[in-house]
């Protein structure tokens, strides 16, 4: 009776482990998608801030153009170009960091998939060992029963 219960538990255990592993993998995929969406939203917000800053600088340039002329206008244009270059560099650095993070997340997904495959192979080996032990137990038990 006890052997039957143990065999029943051993039959159910791998399926429960596979279910848990699949759920963990789905959770990791959802977390990765959420992180990617958050990063895309951050880049979009930064682009919007850049556009607002450009509009403010152009309004300031128009006001100064209406009031004064000459060297001050050239200095302001140079400052505007420097600010644009700095903002573009910041955006490029942020995009490179986002790409690096995406690559790291993809590597993490690959490692998780490899781990899942290894665990599935381990579960398959355990199942085969359990089946082998059950067959040996039946053969030994059947031989004893036939001899008696």
PyMOL commands that set and color helices and strands:
alter all, ss='L'
color gray80, all
select helices_A, chain A and resi 2-67+71-147
alter helices_A, ss='H'
color red, helices_A
deselect
rebuild
show_as cartoon
